[in-house]
């Protein structure tokens, strides 16, 4: 199974019971497709970049789940017809690569986990603008 992240933007005027019902319906759709919820995090109300259905704010929720690839289309179909959901986005999350464990000494000898030596980073000196760029800017305004 693959790991996915689902970002939901719900209408801000929904009562708490409707929000919980929408999240439970989404979790049931994931489970019906053979997946399971790993983590669910509310992000709260946030201002939208542009109005959606005359709403300037939305309630954000992020669900991290594992499911087969075939279950995603059915989940998205259900989210598209839901009146409570303003927008949604499903993205695939790459899992970090782990070193081989428990395969014996031979497998551990084959894996090179040495880290590069830390190079000395230059101090933060701020952003510098080239003089040619600063001279061109006033001419563009005129």
Secondary structure, DSSP 8 states (H G I E B T S, - for coil): -EEEEEEEEEETT--HHHHHHHHHHHHHHHHHTT-EEEEEEEEEEEEEEEEETTEEEEEEEEEEEEE-TTHHHHHHHHHHT-SSEEEEEEEEE--------SS-HHHHHH--------------------HHHHHHHHHHH-
